Amino acid sequence: MLNVRPVKLLPVREQAAASLREAIITQNIKPGETLALEATAKALGISATPVREAFQILARDGLIELAQNRGAVVIGMNKKNITEHFYIRAALEAEACRLACELKADLTEIENCINHSEQAGPENYSDYNQSFHYNIWLASGNSKLVNMLSELWNGLSIGLTTTKTQYAKKSHAEHQRIFMKLKAYNADGAALEMRKHIIRSMNDILTRYE
């Protein structure tokens, strides 16, 4: 049996928003498609309330347009707003790394993700990936930053030419480099490695728009 510890994940509404954002970014949900509230909640395995809140998050981000029938119509994304999205994430997540280093924050939960994500396998990697980032945000000690990044989370950024196994291996190696800088409380180094990680994710996703 794998020695895998539970991980801390985003609140349900942000997880729902992230699942839908990931599907929109990867074009598994196409522009013009209608998302019915109850059907979406059933597909995600959650109640309608967090899905309604997720719709509001995505509407503010310009990915969907809310409909009067409690559903939404997908607007979608293009190269320009994908680039904008990931550059904002890169800036904010790099700052979270800096703050965690400056605070000399407890890195126990982040280390747990590093130690267990590889053995969890590619099918379970998404939760460890999310938890790794989420715990860095929490380690920043800045609740406003945590809230902003939670609403920007987009799940795994898998490009057209990358398998889940390849993605998990590549992402895990990048997480290790970030963690080594965090463990040394090297603020500049951790911020740089995080920025490189996010920009690489952006470039992977952009292969779907070529």
Short mmCIF file of the C-alpha atoms (twelve columns), coordinates in Angstrom:
data_MODEL
# 
_entry.id   MODEL 
# 
loop_
_atom_site.group_PDB 
_atom_site.id 
_atom_site.type_symbol 
_atom_site.label_atom_id 
_atom_site.label_alt_id 
_atom_site.label_comp_id 
_atom_site.label_asym_id 
_atom_site.label_seq_id 
_atom_site.Cartn_x 
_atom_site.Cartn_y 
_atom_site.Cartn_z 
_atom_site.pdbx_PDB_model_num 
ATOM 1   C CA . MET A 1   0.000   0.000  0.000   1 
ATOM 2   C CA . LEU A 2   1.255   3.498  -0.841  1 
ATOM 3   C CA . ASN A 3   2.222   5.653  2.114   1 
ATOM 4   C CA . VAL A 4   0.169   8.644  0.982   1 
ATOM 5   C CA . ARG A 5   -0.993  11.372 3.326   1 
ATOM 6   C CA . PRO A 6   -4.156  13.413 2.715   1 
ATOM 7   C CA . VAL A 7   -3.535  16.797 1.147   1 
ATOM 8   C CA . LYS A 8   -5.153  20.188 1.672   1 
ATOM 9   C CA . LEU A 9   -7.181  21.311 -1.340  1 
ATOM 10  C CA . LEU A 10  -8.983  24.461 -2.415  1 
ATOM 11  C CA . PRO A 11  -12.536 25.206 -1.193  1 
ATOM 12  C CA . VAL A 12  -15.230 23.441 -3.255  1 
ATOM 13  C CA . ARG A 13  -16.338 26.492 -5.250  1 
ATOM 14  C CA . GLU A 14  -12.752 27.208 -6.342  1 
ATOM 15  C CA . GLN A 15  -12.250 23.536 -7.209  1 
ATOM 16  C CA . ALA A 16  -15.396 23.684 -9.354  1 
ATOM 17  C CA . ALA A 17  -14.238 26.882 -11.031 1 
ATOM 18  C CA . ALA A 18  -10.814 25.327 -11.641 1 
ATOM 19  C CA . SER A 19  -12.301 22.183 -13.210 1 
ATOM 20  C CA . LEU A 20  -14.428 24.250 -15.561 1 
ATOM 21  C CA . ARG A 21  -11.594 26.682 -16.321 1 
ATOM 22  C CA . GLU A 22  -9.281  23.784 -17.151 1 
ATOM 23  C CA . ALA A 23  -11.897 22.303 -19.498 1 
ATOM 24  C CA . ILE A 24  -12.421 25.669 -21.197 1 
ATOM 25  C CA . ILE A 25  -8.691  26.399 -21.539 1 
ATOM 26  C CA . THR A 26  -7.975  22.933 -22.949 1 
ATOM 27  C CA . GLN A 27  -11.011 23.322 -25.257 1 
ATOM 28  C CA . ASN A 28  -12.754 20.241 -23.897 1 
ATOM 29  C CA . ILE A 29  -15.644 22.655 -23.420 1 
ATOM 30  C CA . LYS A 30  -16.053 24.719 -26.601 1 
ATOM 31  C CA . PRO A 31  -17.062 28.373 -27.013 1 
ATOM 32  C CA . GLY A 32  -20.800 28.654 -27.463 1 
ATOM 33  C CA . GLU A 33  -21.629 25.593 -25.350 1 
ATOM 34  C CA . THR A 34  -24.252 26.002 -22.648 1 
ATOM 35  C CA . LEU A 35  -23.525 24.920 -19.076 1 
ATOM 36  C CA . ALA A 36  -26.723 24.061 -17.204 1 
ATOM 37  C CA . LEU A 37  -26.396 24.541 -13.454 1 
ATOM 38  C CA . GLU A 38  -27.874 21.244 -12.286 1 
ATOM 39  C CA . ALA A 39  -26.217 19.150 -15.002 1 
ATOM 40  C CA . THR A 40  -22.837 20.729 -14.284 1 
ATOM 41  C CA . ALA A 41  -23.241 20.098 -10.552 1 
ATOM 42  C CA . LYS A 42  -24.112 16.457 -11.244 1 
ATOM 43  C CA . ALA A 43  -21.110 16.048 -13.578 1 
ATOM 44  C CA . LEU A 44  -18.778 17.490 -10.907 1 
ATOM 45  C CA . GLY A 45  -20.389 15.439 -8.139  1 
ATOM 46  C CA . ILE A 46  -21.234 18.447 -5.962  1 
ATOM 47  C CA . SER A 47  -24.281 20.528 -5.024  1 
ATOM 48  C CA . ALA A 48  -25.589 23.391 -7.121  1 
ATOM 49  C CA . THR A 49  -24.491 26.148 -4.700  1 
ATOM 50  C CA . PRO A 50  -20.692 25.931 -5.248  1 
ATOM 51  C CA . VAL A 51  -21.286 25.553 -8.998  1 
ATOM 52  C CA . ARG A 52  -23.363 28.737 -9.007  1 
ATOM 53  C CA . GLU A 53  -20.501 30.478 -7.159  1 
ATOM 54  C CA . ALA A 54  -18.005 28.983 -9.630  1 
ATOM 55  C CA . PHE A 55  -20.057 30.388 -12.515 1 
ATOM 56  C CA . GLN A 56  -19.801 33.840 -10.925 1 
ATOM 57  C CA . ILE A 57  -16.001 33.488 -10.638 1 
ATOM 58  C CA . LEU A 58  -15.687 32.457 -14.292 1 
ATOM 59  C CA . ALA A 59  -18.050 35.218 -15.421 1 
ATOM 60  C CA . ARG A 60  -15.881 37.834 -13.672 1 
ATOM 61  C CA . ASP A 61  -12.902 36.326 -15.486 1 
ATOM 62  C CA . GLY A 62  -14.681 36.669 -18.841 1 
ATOM 63  C CA . LEU A 63  -14.786 32.935 -19.616 1 
ATOM 64  C CA . ILE A 64  -18.569 32.548 -19.504 1 
ATOM 65  C CA . GLU A 65  -21.677 34.686 -19.711 1 
ATOM 66  C CA . LEU A 66  -24.363 34.046 -17.121 1 
ATOM 67  C CA . ALA A 67  -27.798 33.184 -18.489 1 
ATOM 68  C CA . GLN A 68  -31.161 33.968 -16.941 1 
ATOM 69  C CA . ASN A 69  -32.070 30.283 -16.714 1 
ATOM 70  C CA . ARG A 70  -29.406 29.720 -14.003 1 
ATOM 71  C CA . GLY A 71  -26.916 28.413 -16.543 1 
ATOM 72  C CA . ALA A 72  -24.110 29.969 -18.520 1 
ATOM 73  C CA . VAL A 73  -22.804 30.209 -22.076 1 
ATOM 74  C CA . VAL A 74  -19.096 29.582 -22.648 1 
ATOM 75  C CA . ILE A 75  -17.183 32.464 -24.205 1 
ATOM 76  C CA . GLY A 76  -13.849 30.642 -24.258 1 
ATOM 77  C CA . MET A 77  -10.272 31.864 -24.411 1 
ATOM 78  C CA . ASN A 78  -7.690  32.860 -26.992 1 
ATOM 79  C CA . LYS A 79  -3.908  33.260 -27.029 1 
ATOM 80  C CA . LYS A 80  -4.075  36.812 -25.695 1 
ATOM 81  C CA . ASN A 81  -6.192  36.145 -22.611 1 
ATOM 82  C CA . ILE A 82  -4.414  32.858 -21.885 1 
ATOM 83  C CA . THR A 83  -1.092  34.735 -21.903 1 
ATOM 84  C CA . GLU A 84  -2.546  37.437 -19.650 1 
ATOM 85  C CA . HIS A 85  -3.957  34.810 -17.279 1 
ATOM 86  C CA . PHE A 86  -0.671  32.944 -16.863 1 
ATOM 87  C CA . TYR A 87  1.472   36.080 -16.527 1 
ATOM 88  C CA . ILE A 88  -0.783  37.262 -13.682 1 
ATOM 89  C CA . ARG A 89  -0.478  33.828 -12.046 1 
ATOM 90  C CA . ALA A 90  3.300   33.873 -12.501 1 
ATOM 91  C CA . ALA A 91  3.615   37.274 -10.823 1 
ATOM 92  C CA . LEU A 92  1.342   36.400 -7.901  1 
ATOM 93  C CA . GLU A 93  2.739   32.906 -7.301  1 
ATOM 94  C CA . ALA A 94  6.313   34.210 -7.441  1 
ATOM 95  C CA . GLU A 95  5.356   36.791 -4.816  1 
ATOM 96  C CA . ALA A 96  3.810   34.047 -2.662  1 
ATOM 97  C CA . CYS A 97  7.177   32.261 -2.741  1 
ATOM 98  C CA . ARG A 98  8.989   35.444 -1.727  1 
ATOM 99  C CA . LEU A 99  6.658   36.066 1.186   1 
ATOM 100 C CA . ALA A 100 6.919   32.453 2.394   1 
ATOM 101 C CA . CYS A 101 10.716  32.766 2.411   1 
ATOM 102 C CA . GLU A 102 10.690  36.135 4.152   1 
ATOM 103 C CA . LEU A 103 8.379   34.735 6.834   1 
ATOM 104 C CA . LYS A 104 10.501  31.573 7.126   1 
ATOM 105 C CA . ALA A 105 7.176   29.775 6.960   1 
ATOM 106 C CA . ASP A 106 6.517   26.195 8.014   1 
ATOM 107 C CA . LEU A 107 6.994   24.109 4.849   1 
ATOM 108 C CA . THR A 108 5.742   20.768 6.246   1 
ATOM 109 C CA . GLU A 109 2.630   20.508 4.058   1 
ATOM 110 C CA . ILE A 110 4.545   21.571 0.953   1 
ATOM 111 C CA . GLU A 111 7.172   18.922 1.672   1 
ATOM 112 C CA . ASN A 112 4.407   16.333 2.074   1 
ATOM 113 C CA . CYS A 113 3.268   17.059 -1.472  1 
ATOM 114 C CA . ILE A 114 6.814   16.685 -2.788  1 
ATOM 115 C CA . ASN A 115 7.418   13.427 -0.919  1 
ATOM 116 C CA . HIS A 116 4.193   11.732 -1.964  1 
ATOM 117 C CA . SER A 117 3.168   13.146 -5.363  1 
ATOM 118 C CA . GLU A 118 5.572   11.029 -7.406  1 
ATOM 119 C CA . GLN A 119 4.500   7.709  -5.878  1 
ATOM 120 C CA . ALA A 120 0.821   8.677  -6.124  1 
ATOM 121 C CA . GLY A 121 1.046   8.257  -9.915  1 
ATOM 122 C CA . PRO A 122 -0.126  10.433 -12.829 1 
ATOM 123 C CA . GLU A 123 -3.837  9.704  -12.305 1 
ATOM 124 C CA . ASN A 124 -3.676  11.190 -8.783  1 
ATOM 125 C CA . TYR A 125 -1.165  13.914 -9.585  1 
ATOM 126 C CA . SER A 126 -3.739  16.681 -10.010 1 
ATOM 127 C CA . ASP A 127 -4.593  16.816 -6.279  1 
ATOM 128 C CA . TYR A 128 -0.934  16.907 -5.259  1 
ATOM 129 C CA . ASN A 129 -0.212  19.596 -7.838  1 
ATOM 130 C CA . GLN A 130 -3.083  21.702 -6.542  1 
ATOM 131 C CA . SER A 131 -2.088  21.158 -2.909  1 
ATOM 132 C CA . PHE A 132 1.556   22.037 -3.578  1 
ATOM 133 C CA . HIS A 133 0.584   25.430 -4.977  1 
ATOM 134 C CA . TYR A 134 -2.191  26.041 -2.444  1 
ATOM 135 C CA . ASN A 135 0.109   25.429 0.509   1 
ATOM 136 C CA . ILE A 136 2.681   27.846 -0.880  1 
ATOM 137 C CA . TRP A 137 -0.039  30.492 -1.111  1 
ATOM 138 C CA . LEU A 138 -1.054  29.770 2.482   1 
ATOM 139 C CA . ALA A 139 2.602   29.954 3.577   1 
ATOM 140 C CA . SER A 140 2.735   33.518 2.211   1 
ATOM 141 C CA . GLY A 141 0.572   34.615 5.159   1 
ATOM 142 C CA . ASN A 142 -1.377  36.939 2.835   1 
ATOM 143 C CA . SER A 143 -5.072  36.010 2.760   1 
ATOM 144 C CA . LYS A 144 -5.844  38.451 -0.084  1 
ATOM 145 C CA . LEU A 145 -3.184  36.784 -2.226  1 
ATOM 146 C CA . VAL A 146 -4.587  33.342 -1.356  1 
ATOM 147 C CA . ASN A 147 -8.089  34.414 -2.420  1 
ATOM 148 C CA . MET A 148 -6.879  35.919 -5.704  1 
ATOM 149 C CA . LEU A 149 -4.837  32.873 -6.648  1 
ATOM 150 C CA . SER A 150 -7.610  30.485 -5.627  1 
ATOM 151 C CA . GLU A 151 -9.916  32.146 -8.157  1 
ATOM 152 C CA . LEU A 152 -7.238  31.940 -10.889 1 
ATOM 153 C CA . TRP A 153 -6.393  28.258 -10.447 1 
ATOM 154 C CA . ASN A 154 -6.776  26.288 -13.690 1 
ATOM 155 C CA . GLY A 155 -5.725  22.731 -12.871 1 
ATOM 156 C CA . LEU A 156 -3.194  20.833 -14.967 1 
ATOM 157 C CA . SER A 157 -1.841  22.719 -17.984 1 
ATOM 158 C CA . ILE A 158 -1.347  19.771 -20.310 1 
ATOM 159 C CA . GLY A 159 -0.461  20.592 -23.908 1 
ATOM 160 C CA . LEU A 160 -1.386  18.676 -27.046 1 
ATOM 161 C CA . THR A 161 1.909   16.792 -27.282 1 
ATOM 162 C CA . THR A 162 2.204   15.803 -23.594 1 
ATOM 163 C CA . THR A 163 0.739   12.751 -21.831 1 
ATOM 164 C CA . LYS A 164 -0.417  12.805 -18.198 1 
ATOM 165 C CA . THR A 165 2.603   10.704 -17.237 1 
ATOM 166 C CA . GLN A 166 5.043   13.033 -18.994 1 
ATOM 167 C CA . TYR A 167 3.346   16.070 -17.492 1 
ATOM 168 C CA . ALA A 168 3.440   14.680 -13.950 1 
ATOM 169 C CA . LYS A 169 7.149   13.837 -14.257 1 
ATOM 170 C CA . LYS A 170 8.040   17.265 -15.648 1 
ATOM 171 C CA . SER A 171 5.904   19.175 -13.164 1 
ATOM 172 C CA . HIS A 172 7.190   17.150 -10.203 1 
ATOM 173 C CA . ALA A 173 10.805  17.931 -11.144 1 
ATOM 174 C CA . GLU A 174 9.947   21.636 -11.298 1 
ATOM 175 C CA . HIS A 175 8.201   21.427 -7.929  1 
ATOM 176 C CA . GLN A 176 11.335  19.873 -6.457  1 
ATOM 177 C CA . ARG A 177 13.446  22.783 -7.699  1 
ATOM 178 C CA . ILE A 178 10.968  25.288 -6.251  1 
ATOM 179 C CA . PHE A 179 10.915  23.476 -2.924  1 
ATOM 180 C CA . MET A 180 14.721  23.366 -2.660  1 
ATOM 181 C CA . LYS A 181 14.779  27.167 -2.950  1 
ATOM 182 C CA . LEU A 182 11.932  27.502 -0.446  1 
ATOM 183 C CA . LYS A 183 13.695  25.160 1.989   1 
ATOM 184 C CA . ALA A 184 16.771  27.383 1.817   1 
ATOM 185 C CA . TYR A 185 14.484  30.435 2.237   1 
ATOM 186 C CA . ASN A 186 16.018  31.798 -0.960  1 
ATOM 187 C CA . ALA A 187 13.315  34.299 -1.902  1 
ATOM 188 C CA . ASP A 188 14.746  35.322 -5.281  1 
ATOM 189 C CA . GLY A 189 15.530  31.748 -6.262  1 
ATOM 190 C CA . ALA A 190 12.106  30.412 -5.260  1 
ATOM 191 C CA . ALA A 191 10.319  33.234 -7.080  1 
ATOM 192 C CA . LEU A 192 12.380  32.631 -10.234 1 
ATOM 193 C CA . GLU A 193 11.754  28.872 -10.238 1 
ATOM 194 C CA . MET A 194 8.022   29.414 -9.699  1 
ATOM 195 C CA . ARG A 195 7.835   31.927 -12.534 1 
ATOM 196 C CA . LYS A 196 9.622   29.513 -14.880 1 
ATOM 197 C CA . HIS A 197 7.179   26.767 -13.828 1 
ATOM 198 C CA . ILE A 198 4.091   28.876 -14.588 1 
ATOM 199 C CA . ILE A 199 5.424   30.197 -17.909 1 
ATOM 200 C CA . ARG A 200 6.280   26.648 -18.999 1 
ATOM 201 C CA . SER A 201 2.678   25.691 -18.147 1 
ATOM 202 C CA . MET A 202 1.447   28.570 -20.295 1 
ATOM 203 C CA . ASN A 203 3.589   27.468 -23.237 1 
ATOM 204 C CA . ASP A 204 2.227   23.917 -22.932 1 
ATOM 205 C CA . ILE A 205 -1.367  25.167 -23.045 1 
ATOM 206 C CA . LEU A 206 -0.656  27.446 -26.005 1 
ATOM 207 C CA . THR A 207 0.129   24.368 -28.127 1 
ATOM 208 C CA . ARG A 208 -3.649  23.859 -28.165 1 
ATOM 209 C CA . TYR A 209 -4.133  27.218 -29.883 1 
ATOM 210 C CA . GLU A 210 -1.615  26.957 -32.715 1 
# 
